[in-house]
Amino acid sequence: MEDPRKFFAHAAKANLTGEQCRVLFCLLSEERDRDISIRQNEVAEILGMTESNVSRAVRALKEAGLLSKKDADGYAGKPVLMIDKAFGSGPVDSKHLV
């Protein structure tokens, strides 16, 4: 993540729930060069949450403009999320800026 200050400022203004924050921090602990490759059932197990709650939290994080789904599958077929391009290299979409 090139500019974590922008990312966390945006996250702070997104009115995330406690569960959404927990999922976000778990996902960020797996982030490498903006890519996040971990299965939702693994996140659920780590956090002691149901998979459906993790899924809802991930959807909310995408809707908040914090995460995006990457087109390609990751290592061992794991889906890959990524830190939204507004907070890393690549073209910036101004709707996500604070």
Secondary structure, DSSP 8 states (H G I E B T S, - for coil): ---HHHHHHHHHHTT--HHHHHHHHHHHTTEETTEEE--HHHHHHHHT--HHHHHHHHHHHHHTTSEEE-SS--GGG--EEEE-GGGSSS---GGG--
